[in-house]
Amino acid sequence: GGRYEAVVPHWFYCKVTDTRERWVPFSAQDSERLEAAHGAGKEQAGVVVPTSGGRYDVHLGARQRVAVYWEEEAAEVRRCTWFYKGDKDNKFIPYSESFSEELEEAYMIAVTLGEWKKKLESPNREVIILHNPKLMVHYHPVASSDDWVSTPTEQGRPRTVKRGVENIAVEIPNGEPLQIDHLVFVVHGIGPACDIRFRSIVQCVNDFRNVSLSMLQAHFRKAQEQQQVGRVEFLPVNWHSSLHSTGVDVDLERITLPSINRLRHFINDTILDVFFYNSSTYCQTIVDTVASEMNRLHRLFLQRNPHFRGGVSIAGHSLGSLILFDLLTNQKADPEEKEHCVQGSRTTSGTGGIEEVKEILKKLELSEYCDVFEKEKMDRQALFLCTEENLKEMGIPLGPRMKILHYISSETGMKVCFPHGFTGIVSRTNLNIPLSQVSANYPQLNYKPSIFFAFGSPIGMFLTVRGVKRIDPNYSLPTCKGFFNIFHPFDPVAYRIEPMIVPELEFEPMLLPHHKGRKRMHLELKEGLTRMSVDLKNNLLGSLRVAWQSFTRSPVPALEAGSSEAEAEAEAGAEKQPDTKAEEPPAAVKEETPPINVGRLNRGNRIDYVLQEKPIESFNEYLFALQGHLCYWESEDTVLLVLKEIYQTQGITLDQPLPGSQ
């Protein structure tokens, strides 16, 4: 006989998608933790082991994997030692725990006694033969006409049987760092599906989180080695299901026409969310759901991670970003911050407040009412909070009332920052604001977000439609000091923010650095050709040498690199060309534009960031428009910007700064 060594078990869970079952291995560290709890030998009924970075609990006794932060069907969990090859996709499937024990026992006897060719019967009466340690076969019966013959046979398709997870081709995930440095809540856009493959917000955020783990390994290696960096946790916030559980779907069903059925259902499920958000009834439901869900997740997270000392940021995709923007503009800042918000904007109401009101009345040719306003101690701030009712009570006649209200609404239409941080323009309070915005009661969040990231966001368009002409450069969100508006160049839903702060200047958004550190080859080429044509135009008789230099010159704000192998090779080729920079006049290198002041919405830093399209996308902008709107979840460049900004708040920088980034 030979020496028998016990098999090393690995824990798996069963993922069901569209009735297809797939057995997925837990990470090595999760599996070890589960095995330790299993081996502790005590009553397993009440034992709960957190797995997948604390987002799923495994109830050991019930062998179930349960989602912690969102609703999801519980998945079956199995301690796996023996596997057979499946029918459909050649993936290995684990045998049940009890039958695996039988197989292991038979294997042990065969090894120790050296007696092979062992026959076993599986629970559904199929034959398994252990020929030798390397060859073990499971015979799957062929359906025959003699269905009533129930004796197990060796006929039929043989399937491979393997012992131990190390003998099957399966990738065991590495697991996640235990330390969580920062928490990010992600709010989805319209409809329940978040990307081109119609996946849910949970699956998309899983992708985003996985990309972030690989970006941390690639770009924060030094900080990881010094244990300054763990990871960032991203949690999805789902509001669509609670909106559509109000019974509104049934009402819509009744009035929906029967033709082009699929398209209409798609519209009912998605685009209508935008209309819902503009209706006061449903807007309230949406903001309540988003805020209460974010507060609930925050409480639950702190409960489960009592040692967490990091900050919280929020990210929104599409309509989700607009909901967050409205929520954030209606948060109440601390008193000292409110004062801060006002500094620099001349709307502070000092002792001269009443004098200012007299000036306004004089301008409106209503000086005879000065005494009434003085008697009521009306300063500028109070005037701007007046409703028609208030003016009526003060005994102001209809004509003057209308003039004053018109003045208030036109003034608030140009200013975002009200006295003491009162954000009249972007809020939906019941002030007399132009384009009667929907009035909603905005709930408060339990925390102050560090940064707000908007992906593919229509905020700019909605503000414009609501009658906001301009955002005051001194305005910042009351409780959140960072704001990034990130979009794909072909995203049909995305709009810029910066031109609303500095309308008099025309300038490009910041080009998002590519995660590999250079500009994509085809963009470099496009820019080089553009520059070359300009140079030729300016100096038709100028030597071609100058034009050629301008073509090979690296672009001033060089920002990124190719993602595909072919691009990388092409770039490697391009790099080998002799460096012509030395010959250039120094003036040409110093073409940098002076920094643009885009106000305080993002602490004085740039707000609009544009992703670089892939070479294939630039062939047909329309074809890739929808994909452009749904590309953010797997975009390394987007994830890297988010990580860079989050870790900057903790004083941790990238191993190597990316060219062109701020």
TIGU-430082 format. One line per 5 residues: their letters; for each residue x, y, z of C-alpha. Coordinates in nm, 3 decimals. Layout:
% residues N
a> X/Y/Z ~ ...
END
This chain:
% residues 662
ggrye> 0.000/0.000/0.000 ~ 0.090/0.369/-0.028 ~ 0.088/0.660/0.218 ~ -0.254/0.823/0.250 ~ -0.277/1.201/0.295
avvph> -0.609/1.359/0.379 ~ -0.763/1.579/0.109 ~ -0.758/1.958/0.168 ~ -1.114/2.092/0.143 ~ -1.202/2.425/-0.021
wfyck> -1.532/2.607/0.030 ~ -1.753/2.700/-0.268 ~ -2.089/2.873/-0.310 ~ -2.346/2.819/-0.583 ~ -2.425/3.117/-0.807
vtdtr> -2.752/3.090/-1.000 ~ -2.793/3.309/-1.310 ~ -3.088/3.250/-1.543 ~ -3.143/2.903/-1.390 ~ -2.779/2.811/-1.468
erwvp> -2.583/2.699/-1.165 ~ -2.216/2.780/-1.128 ~ -1.999/2.680/-0.832 ~ -1.765/2.964/-0.734 ~ -1.471/2.918/-0.495
fsaqd> -1.435/3.144/-0.191 ~ -1.103/3.328/-0.166 ~ -0.823/3.137/0.008 ~ -0.856/3.346/0.325 ~ -1.237/3.309/0.337
serle> -1.209/2.934/0.282 ~ -0.953/2.904/0.563 ~ -1.179/3.102/0.795 ~ -1.478/2.880/0.710 ~ -1.269/2.566/0.757
aahga> -1.145/2.690/1.095 ~ -1.503/2.760/1.208 ~ -1.611/2.419/1.074 ~ -1.323/2.243/1.250 ~ -1.392/2.416/1.581
gkeqa> -1.631/2.127/1.634 ~ -1.884/2.321/1.838 ~ -2.254/2.337/1.753 ~ -2.258/2.503/1.408 ~ -2.622/2.609/1.403
gvvvp> -2.559/2.968/1.512 ~ -2.210/3.021/1.368 ~ -2.185/3.313/1.120 ~ -1.862/3.380/0.928 ~ -1.827/3.712/0.738
tsggr> -1.679/3.662/0.387 ~ -1.611/3.865/0.068 ~ -1.476/4.165/0.258 ~ -1.770/4.155/0.501 ~ -2.038/4.197/0.232
ydvhl> -2.168/3.840/0.273 ~ -2.225/3.628/0.584 ~ -2.202/3.250/0.570 ~ -2.442/3.075/0.809 ~ -2.238/2.765/0.867
garqr> -2.509/2.535/1.004 ~ -2.756/2.615/0.724 ~ -2.472/2.620/0.465 ~ -2.600/2.949/0.323 ~ -2.429/3.264/0.195
vavyw> -2.640/3.573/0.268 ~ -2.587/3.931/0.141 ~ -2.543/4.184/0.421 ~ -2.610/4.524/0.262 ~ -2.864/4.445/-0.011
eeeaa> -3.136/4.197/-0.095 ~ -3.024/3.887/-0.281 ~ -3.128/3.520/-0.286 ~ -2.927/3.319/-0.036 ~ -2.674/3.091/-0.208
evrrc> -2.592/2.733/-0.112 ~ -2.247/2.684/0.042 ~ -2.051/2.358/0.026 ~ -1.729/2.224/0.176 ~ -1.582/2.065/-0.136
twfyk> -1.327/1.784/-0.173 ~ -1.439/1.576/-0.477 ~ -1.551/1.707/-0.817 ~ -1.682/1.572/-1.149 ~ -1.681/1.738/-1.490
gdkdn> -2.016/1.894/-1.583 ~ -2.205/1.835/-1.907 ~ -2.254/2.179/-2.046 ~ -1.941/2.388/-2.003 ~ -1.673/2.143/-1.890
kfipy> -1.658/2.314/-1.552 ~ -1.606/2.092/-1.248 ~ -1.900/2.046/-1.011 ~ -1.852/1.946/-0.646 ~ -2.016/1.630/-0.509
sesfs> -2.233/1.668/-0.199 ~ -2.042/1.670/0.131 ~ -2.178/1.330/0.243 ~ -2.096/1.153/-0.084 ~ -1.752/1.318/-0.094
eelee> -1.684/1.155/0.244 ~ -1.778/0.814/0.098 ~ -1.546/0.871/-0.199 ~ -1.265/0.982/0.033 ~ -1.309/0.673/0.247
aymia> -1.297/0.442/-0.059 ~ -0.990/0.632/-0.185 ~ -0.817/0.597/0.154 ~ -0.873/0.219/0.157 ~ -0.756/0.188/-0.204
vtlge> -0.434/0.383/-0.132 ~ -0.344/0.209/0.193 ~ -0.421/-0.143/0.066 ~ -0.307/-0.073/-0.290 ~ -0.636/-0.220/-0.418
wkkkl> -0.779/-0.016/-0.703 ~ -1.061/-0.061/-0.961 ~ -1.303/0.030/-0.680 ~ -1.672/0.068/-0.776 ~ -1.906/0.307/-0.595
espnr> -2.265/0.403/-0.649 ~ -2.357/0.773/-0.641 ~ -2.675/0.892/-0.460 ~ -2.867/0.889/-0.791 ~ -2.736/0.538/-0.865
eviil> -2.466/0.616/-1.114 ~ -2.137/0.426/-1.117 ~ -1.803/0.577/-1.015 ~ -1.485/0.372/-1.062 ~ -1.152/0.459/-0.902
hnpkl> -0.913/0.296/-1.155 ~ -0.597/0.448/-1.003 ~ -0.502/0.779/-0.830 ~ -0.477/0.956/-1.168 ~ -0.782/0.803/-1.338
mvhyh> -1.123/0.812/-1.173 ~ -1.441/0.806/-1.380 ~ -1.812/0.877/-1.327 ~ -2.040/0.700/-1.579 ~ -2.338/0.909/-1.675
pvass> -2.616/0.678/-1.799 ~ -2.746/0.717/-2.153 ~ -3.125/0.744/-2.160 ~ -3.245/0.404/-2.282 ~ -3.585/0.266/-2.372
ddwvs> -3.566/0.032/-2.073 ~ -3.629/0.304/-1.820 ~ -3.746/0.048/-1.565 ~ -3.405/-0.123/-1.559 ~ -3.257/0.041/-1.255
tpteq> -2.928/-0.145/-1.225 ~ -2.634/0.094/-1.246 ~ -2.423/0.031/-1.555 ~ -2.083/0.133/-1.683 ~ -2.226/0.225/-2.019
grprt> -2.273/0.585/-2.116 ~ -2.043/0.887/-2.124 ~ -1.754/0.865/-1.881 ~ -1.684/1.187/-1.693 ~ -1.360/1.275/-1.522
vkrgv> -1.360/1.270/-1.141 ~ -1.102/1.476/-0.950 ~ -0.997/1.479/-0.585 ~ -0.900/1.810/-0.424 ~ -0.939/2.164/-0.554
eniav> -0.574/2.180/-0.667 ~ -0.648/1.922/-0.939 ~ -0.929/2.112/-1.110 ~ -0.880/2.416/-1.332 ~ -1.037/2.686/-1.117
eipng> -0.904/3.028/-1.028 ~ -0.919/3.090/-0.655 ~ -0.950/3.465/-0.587 ~ -0.683/3.635/-0.377 ~ -0.919/3.786/-0.127
eplqi> -0.929/4.151/-0.023 ~ -0.718/4.350/0.223 ~ -0.892/4.353/0.561 ~ -0.826/4.721/0.628 ~ -1.089/4.956/0.483
dhlvf> -0.963/5.314/0.436 ~ -1.269/5.482/0.287 ~ -1.634/5.408/0.213 ~ -1.808/5.508/-0.112 ~ -2.184/5.485/-0.171
vvhgi> -2.280/5.440/-0.536 ~ -2.626/5.550/-0.656 ~ -2.753/5.412/-0.988 ~ -2.918/5.602/-1.272 ~ -3.242/5.536/-1.456
gpacd> -3.390/5.188/-1.466 ~ -3.288/4.873/-1.282 ~ -3.019/4.781/-1.539 ~ -2.692/4.969/-1.511 ~ -2.490/4.859/-1.810
irfrs> -2.504/4.731/-2.165 ~ -2.541/4.372/-2.041 ~ -2.847/4.465/-1.833 ~ -2.676/4.388/-1.506 ~ -2.792/4.521/-1.172
ivqcv> -2.624/4.796/-0.970 ~ -2.484/4.528/-0.735 ~ -2.300/4.351/-1.019 ~ -2.173/4.678/-1.168 ~ -2.042/4.799/-0.832
ndfrn> -1.875/4.458/-0.786 ~ -1.688/4.526/-1.112 ~ -1.593/4.875/-0.999 ~ -1.462/4.734/-0.669 ~ -1.261/4.460/-0.846
vslsm> -1.104/4.714/-1.082 ~ -1.018/4.930/-0.779 ~ -0.836/4.637/-0.612 ~ -0.620/4.579/-0.922 ~ -0.554/4.955/-0.958
lqahf> -0.440/4.971/-0.593 ~ -0.194/4.688/-0.658 ~ -0.067/4.855/-0.974 ~ -0.044/5.218/-0.858 ~ -0.023/5.218/-0.477
rkaqe> 0.227/4.935/-0.430 ~ 0.466/5.139/-0.212 ~ 0.187/5.251/0.020 ~ 0.055/4.892/0.032 ~ 0.395/4.756/0.128
qqqvg> 0.418/5.014/0.407 ~ 0.065/4.913/0.510 ~ -0.063/5.270/0.470 ~ -0.323/5.147/0.222 ~ -0.585/4.874/0.256
rvefl> -0.875/4.919/0.017 ~ -1.181/5.132/-0.055 ~ -1.525/4.975/0.001 ~ -1.792/5.054/-0.260 ~ -2.155/4.986/-0.163
pvnwh> -2.451/5.009/-0.405 ~ -2.759/5.218/-0.319 ~ -3.073/5.087/-0.491 ~ -3.376/5.319/-0.515 ~ -3.546/5.195/-0.835
sslhs> -3.717/4.896/-0.671 ~ -3.881/5.101/-0.394 ~ -4.009/5.357/-0.646 ~ -4.161/5.087/-0.865 ~ -4.314/4.905/-0.569
tgvdv> -4.555/5.198/-0.513 ~ -4.802/5.034/-0.755 ~ -4.723/5.286/-1.025 ~ -4.618/5.005/-1.263 ~ -4.967/4.854/-1.258
dleri> -5.121/5.195/-1.332 ~ -4.879/5.246/-1.621 ~ -4.952/4.897/-1.754 ~ -5.319/4.990/-1.797 ~ -5.245/5.292/-2.013
tlpsi> -4.950/5.155/-2.216 ~ -5.030/5.084/-2.582 ~ -4.987/4.722/-2.694 ~ -4.770/4.796/-3.002 ~ -4.386/4.786/-2.997
nrlrh> -4.422/4.609/-2.669 ~ -4.059/4.564/-2.579 ~ -3.960/4.923/-2.643 ~ -4.253/5.056/-2.438 ~ -4.164/4.828/-2.146
findt> -3.804/4.942/-2.166 ~ -3.922/5.306/-2.156 ~ -4.159/5.237/-1.864 ~ -3.870/5.077/-1.679 ~ -3.604/5.338/-1.751
ildvf> -3.667/5.676/-1.910 ~ -3.979/5.729/-1.701 ~ -3.759/5.753/-1.389 ~ -3.657/6.098/-1.515 ~ -4.022/6.207/-1.533
fynss> -4.089/6.051/-1.193 ~ -3.806/6.258/-1.049 ~ -3.969/6.573/-1.185 ~ -4.305/6.493/-1.025 ~ -4.344/6.609/-0.666
tycqt> -4.515/6.286/-0.552 ~ -4.242/6.053/-0.672 ~ -3.951/6.294/-0.628 ~ -4.016/6.281/-0.253 ~ -4.020/5.899/-0.263
ivdtv> -3.691/5.893/-0.454 ~ -3.499/6.138/-0.232 ~ -3.635/5.974/0.084 ~ -3.531/5.630/-0.041 ~ -3.182/5.739/-0.146
asemn> -3.112/5.930/0.177 ~ -3.259/5.669/0.413 ~ -3.082/5.386/0.228 ~ -2.748/5.572/0.247 ~ -2.801/5.639/0.618
rlhrl> -2.904/5.275/0.681 ~ -2.599/5.140/0.494 ~ -2.373/5.380/0.683 ~ -2.511/5.271/1.023 ~ -2.486/4.903/0.930
flqrn> -2.131/4.946/0.800 ~ -2.014/5.117/1.121 ~ -2.187/4.849/1.329 ~ -1.995/4.579/1.141 ~ -1.666/4.775/1.124
phfrg> -1.641/4.942/1.466 ~ -1.273/5.032/1.409 ~ -1.338/5.218/1.084 ~ -1.194/5.571/1.101 ~ -1.198/5.661/0.731
gvsia> -1.406/5.912/0.540 ~ -1.719/5.862/0.328 ~ -1.764/5.972/-0.033 ~ -2.057/5.935/-0.270 ~ -2.081/5.860/-0.641
ghslg> -2.382/5.877/-0.872 ~ -2.434/5.754/-1.227 ~ -2.665/5.943/-1.464 ~ -2.989/6.041/-1.285 ~ -2.835/5.909/-0.961
slilf> -2.584/6.194/-0.970 ~ -2.862/6.452/-1.008 ~ -3.047/6.306/-0.707 ~ -2.726/6.328/-0.502 ~ -2.658/6.683/-0.623
dlltn> -3.005/6.795/-0.512 ~ -2.959/6.617/-0.178 ~ -2.618/6.776/-0.124 ~ -2.730/7.129/-0.212 ~ -2.999/7.093/0.055
qkadp> -2.780/6.967/0.340 ~ -2.747/7.200/0.637 ~ -2.390/7.307/0.702 ~ -2.249/7.377/1.049 ~ -2.290/7.743/1.153
eekeh> -1.920/7.825/1.104 ~ -1.929/7.666/0.758 ~ -2.237/7.866/0.665 ~ -2.048/8.187/0.738 ~ -1.765/8.052/0.526
cvqgs> -1.995/7.986/0.233 ~ -2.094/8.350/0.226 ~ -1.752/8.505/0.248 ~ -1.666/8.679/-0.072 ~ -2.023/8.697/-0.193
rttsg> -2.173/9.035/-0.125 ~ -2.497/8.894/0.006 ~ -2.394/8.904/0.372 ~ -2.651/9.095/0.568 ~ -2.474/9.328/0.803
tggie> -2.617/9.625/0.990 ~ -2.663/9.794/0.658 ~ -2.921/9.529/0.567 ~ -3.220/9.764/0.591 ~ -3.036/10.030/0.389
evkei> -2.981/9.769/0.118 ~ -3.356/9.692/0.110 ~ -3.428/10.066/0.076 ~ -3.191/10.075/-0.223 ~ -3.379/9.785/-0.383
lkkle> -3.719/9.951/-0.325 ~ -3.585/10.276/-0.469 ~ -3.468/10.087/-0.778 ~ -3.817/9.937/-0.814 ~ -3.975/10.283/-0.765
lseyc> -4.147/10.165/-0.445 ~ -3.977/10.403/-0.199 ~ -4.311/10.482/-0.030 ~ -4.307/10.132/0.127 ~ -3.963/10.178/0.295
dvfek> -4.123/10.251/0.633 ~ -4.330/9.928/0.624 ~ -4.015/9.721/0.560 ~ -3.821/9.909/0.828 ~ -4.100/9.854/1.082
ekmdr> -4.092/9.479/1.006 ~ -3.709/9.482/1.046 ~ -3.666/9.352/0.691 ~ -3.305/9.318/0.579 ~ -3.193/9.178/0.245
qalfl> -3.188/8.819/0.367 ~ -3.542/8.841/0.504 ~ -3.662/9.006/0.182 ~ -3.528/8.716/-0.024 ~ -3.721/8.470/0.194
cteen> -4.050/8.655/0.147 ~ -4.347/8.477/-0.009 ~ -4.653/8.646/-0.155 ~ -4.844/8.564/0.167 ~ -4.587/8.753/0.378
lkemg> -4.605/9.063/0.157 ~ -4.986/9.048/0.169 ~ -4.979/9.039/0.551 ~ -4.756/9.348/0.548 ~ -5.030/9.524/0.351
iplgp> -4.836/9.564/0.025 ~ -5.083/9.598/-0.269 ~ -5.088/9.351/-0.559 ~ -4.887/9.561/-0.812 ~ -4.588/9.634/-0.587
rmkil> -4.609/9.275/-0.456 ~ -4.562/9.137/-0.807 ~ -4.269/9.375/-0.874 ~ -4.092/9.267/-0.554 ~ -4.152/8.894/-0.620
hyiss> -4.029/8.929/-0.978 ~ -3.715/9.103/-0.852 ~ -3.652/8.828/-0.593 ~ -3.695/8.550/-0.849 ~ -3.473/8.718/-1.110
etgmk> -3.200/8.783/-0.850 ~ -3.208/8.428/-0.714 ~ -3.198/8.309/-1.073 ~ -2.850/8.455/-1.105 ~ -2.711/8.366/-0.763
vcfph> -2.660/8.023/-0.622 ~ -2.522/8.111/-0.285 ~ -2.789/8.267/-0.068 ~ -2.688/8.453/0.245 ~ -2.553/8.209/0.503
gftgi> -2.521/7.923/0.258 ~ -2.889/7.911/0.177 ~ -2.886/7.744/-0.163 ~ -3.206/7.880/-0.304 ~ -3.132/7.837/-0.668
vsrtn> -3.049/7.472/-0.685 ~ -3.281/7.368/-0.412 ~ -3.646/7.294/-0.461 ~ -3.772/7.488/-0.163 ~ -4.100/7.674/-0.187
lnipl> -3.935/8.007/-0.257 ~ -4.060/8.195/-0.558 ~ -3.805/8.048/-0.792 ~ -3.839/8.061/-1.168 ~ -3.958/7.750/-1.355
sqvsa> -4.152/7.631/-1.051 ~ -3.921/7.353/-0.940 ~ -4.078/7.057/-0.773 ~ -4.084/7.120/-0.402 ~ -3.953/6.833/-0.191
nypql> -3.849/6.794/0.165 ~ -3.484/6.695/0.152 ~ -3.367/6.458/0.429 ~ -3.028/6.508/0.598 ~ -2.742/6.259/0.573
nykps> -2.576/6.130/0.891 ~ -2.229/6.219/0.766 ~ -2.041/6.473/0.559 ~ -1.916/6.326/0.232 ~ -1.552/6.406/0.147
iffaf> -1.601/6.398/-0.232 ~ -1.894/6.369/-0.472 ~ -1.820/6.188/-0.800 ~ -2.072/6.221/-1.085 ~ -2.043/5.972/-1.375
gspig> -2.218/6.049/-1.706 ~ -2.421/6.316/-1.533 ~ -2.705/6.539/-1.664 ~ -2.672/6.788/-1.371 ~ -2.571/7.077/-1.600
mfltv> -2.870/7.022/-1.828 ~ -3.121/6.995/-1.542 ~ -2.990/7.313/-1.377 ~ -3.019/7.500/-1.708 ~ -3.375/7.373/-1.763
rgvkr> -3.461/7.484/-1.409 ~ -3.358/7.834/-1.504 ~ -3.013/7.847/-1.345 ~ -2.808/8.073/-1.571 ~ -2.492/8.066/-1.369
idpny> -2.340/7.904/-1.060 ~ -2.177/8.157/-0.830 ~ -1.797/8.092/-0.829 ~ -1.807/8.130/-0.448 ~ -2.063/7.853/-0.412
slptc> -1.965/7.517/-0.269 ~ -2.186/7.229/-0.153 ~ -2.269/7.292/0.214 ~ -2.128/6.964/0.354 ~ -1.914/6.826/0.070
kgffn> -1.608/7.013/-0.050 ~ -1.498/6.795/-0.344 ~ -1.691/6.751/-0.671 ~ -1.582/6.570/-0.990 ~ -1.793/6.549/-1.307
ifhpf> -1.655/6.255/-1.511 ~ -1.790/6.166/-1.855 ~ -1.718/5.971/-2.172 ~ -1.690/6.197/-2.482 ~ -1.979/6.013/-2.657
dpvay> -2.209/5.982/-2.355 ~ -2.543/6.126/-2.476 ~ -2.667/6.193/-2.120 ~ -2.359/6.378/-1.989 ~ -2.324/6.758/-1.966
riepm> -2.047/6.986/-1.841 ~ -2.057/7.199/-1.523 ~ -1.760/7.438/-1.555 ~ -1.907/7.660/-1.832 ~ -2.193/7.742/-1.588
ivpel> -1.936/7.884/-1.344 ~ -1.721/8.071/-1.596 ~ -1.951/8.127/-1.896 ~ -1.726/8.395/-2.044 ~ -1.436/8.152/-2.108
efepm> -1.420/7.871/-2.360 ~ -1.197/7.584/-2.249 ~ -1.174/7.207/-2.276 ~ -1.251/6.967/-1.990 ~ -0.951/6.795/-1.827
llphh> -0.845/6.484/-2.020 ~ -0.847/6.193/-1.776 ~ -0.499/6.039/-1.749 ~ -0.482/5.687/-1.886 ~ -0.399/5.434/-1.615
kgrkr> -0.089/5.326/-1.807 ~ 0.042/5.680/-1.814 ~ 0.036/5.798/-2.179 ~ -0.214/5.930/-2.426 ~ -0.382/5.664/-2.640
mhlel> -0.184/5.627/-2.963 ~ -0.466/5.728/-3.197 ~ -0.538/6.045/-2.994 ~ -0.170/6.138/-3.008 ~ -0.175/6.082/-3.382
keglt> -0.494/6.286/-3.425 ~ -0.343/6.573/-3.222 ~ -0.013/6.551/-3.407 ~ -0.187/6.576/-3.744 ~ -0.399/6.870/-3.627
rmsvd> -0.088/7.051/-3.505 ~ 0.095/6.972/-3.827 ~ -0.184/7.119/-4.042 ~ -0.190/7.436/-3.830 ~ 0.188/7.475/-3.860
lknnl> 0.172/7.429/-4.237 ~ -0.104/7.684/-4.270 ~ 0.082/7.940/-4.062 ~ 0.401/7.903/-4.257 ~ 0.344/7.756/-4.602
lgslr> 0.704/7.818/-4.703 ~ 0.843/7.716/-4.363 ~ 1.069/7.416/-4.370 ~ 0.904/7.075/-4.341 ~ 1.147/7.001/-4.061
vawqs> 0.948/7.226/-3.824 ~ 0.623/7.060/-3.924 ~ 0.773/6.716/-3.873 ~ 0.898/6.822/-3.530 ~ 0.552/6.941/-3.437
ftrsp> 0.420/6.601/-3.539 ~ 0.669/6.405/-3.328 ~ 0.664/6.650/-3.037 ~ 0.499/6.496/-2.733 ~ 0.177/6.689/-2.666
vpale> 0.201/6.950/-2.390 ~ -0.046/6.806/-2.142 ~ 0.045/6.444/-2.230 ~ -0.215/6.240/-2.062 ~ -0.232/5.871/-2.138
agsse> -0.157/5.530/-2.291 ~ -0.307/5.254/-2.502 ~ -0.483/4.958/-2.353 ~ -0.449/4.693/-2.618 ~ -0.133/4.497/-2.700
aeaea> -0.123/4.636/-3.054 ~ -0.136/4.992/-2.926 ~ 0.138/4.918/-2.677 ~ 0.360/4.785/-2.956 ~ 0.285/5.081/-3.180
eagae> 0.373/5.311/-2.893 ~ 0.695/5.123/-2.818 ~ 0.785/5.187/-3.183 ~ 0.699/5.554/-3.152 ~ 0.910/5.587/-2.836
kqpdt> 1.221/5.468/-3.023 ~ 1.227/5.773/-3.249 ~ 1.507/6.017/-3.162 ~ 1.394/6.277/-2.913 ~ 1.363/6.605/-3.098
kaeep> 1.275/6.815/-2.794 ~ 1.628/6.950/-2.756 ~ 1.612/7.127/-3.093 ~ 1.285/7.301/-3.022 ~ 1.286/7.663/-2.919
paavk> 1.204/7.671/-2.546 ~ 0.905/7.896/-2.619 ~ 0.726/7.611/-2.798 ~ 0.748/7.393/-2.490 ~ 0.608/7.662/-2.266
eetpp> 0.269/7.673/-2.437 ~ 0.091/7.583/-2.112 ~ -0.226/7.779/-2.056 ~ -0.259/7.969/-1.729 ~ -0.471/7.776/-1.475
invgr> -0.843/7.843/-1.511 ~ -1.028/7.952/-1.199 ~ -1.344/7.740/-1.186 ~ -1.474/7.859/-0.850 ~ -1.500/7.679/-0.517
lnrgn> -1.729/7.390/-0.611 ~ -1.427/7.154/-0.605 ~ -1.194/7.347/-0.367 ~ -1.076/7.563/-0.660 ~ -0.968/7.258/-0.865
ridyv> -1.100/7.152/-1.205 ~ -1.441/6.977/-1.209 ~ -1.502/6.838/-1.561 ~ -1.298/6.532/-1.658 ~ -1.340/6.356/-1.994
lqekp> -1.244/5.992/-2.054 ~ -1.049/5.902/-2.367 ~ -1.240/5.702/-2.623 ~ -1.087/5.374/-2.741 ~ -0.962/5.366/-3.104
iesfn> -1.257/5.152/-3.216 ~ -1.505/5.401/-3.067 ~ -1.381/5.694/-3.270 ~ -1.496/5.520/-3.592 ~ -1.863/5.560/-3.517
eylfa> -1.966/5.797/-3.241 ~ -2.336/5.707/-3.264 ~ -2.277/5.335/-3.242 ~ -2.087/5.376/-2.917 ~ -2.312/5.642/-2.762
lqghl> -2.511/5.402/-2.544 ~ -2.196/5.215/-2.451 ~ -2.039/5.551/-2.366 ~ -2.312/5.612/-2.110 ~ -2.263/5.272/-1.949
cywes> -1.885/5.232/-1.964 ~ -1.787/5.376/-1.626 ~ -1.817/5.057/-1.419 ~ -1.520/4.887/-1.584 ~ -1.318/5.197/-1.673
edtvl> -0.973/5.176/-1.511 ~ -0.916/5.546/-1.576 ~ -1.232/5.644/-1.386 ~ -1.151/5.412/-1.095 ~ -0.795/5.543/-1.076
lvlke> -0.911/5.906/-1.059 ~ -1.154/5.813/-0.778 ~ -0.879/5.631/-0.583 ~ -0.624/5.908/-0.644 ~ -0.859/6.178/-0.511
iyqtq> -0.975/5.969/-0.212 ~ -0.622/5.881/-0.101 ~ -0.505/6.238/-0.157 ~ -0.739/6.340/0.128 ~ -0.527/6.107/0.348
gitld> -0.197/6.241/0.213 ~ -0.121/5.922/0.016 ~ -0.014/5.960/-0.348 ~ 0.033/5.730/-0.647 ~ 0.368/5.549/-0.680
qplpg> 0.431/5.756/-0.994 ~ 0.222/6.063/-1.069 ~ 0.037/6.029/-1.399 ~ 0.134/6.299/-1.650 ~ -0.125/6.570/-1.700
sq> -0.315/6.508/-1.380 ~ -0.353/6.787/-1.132
END
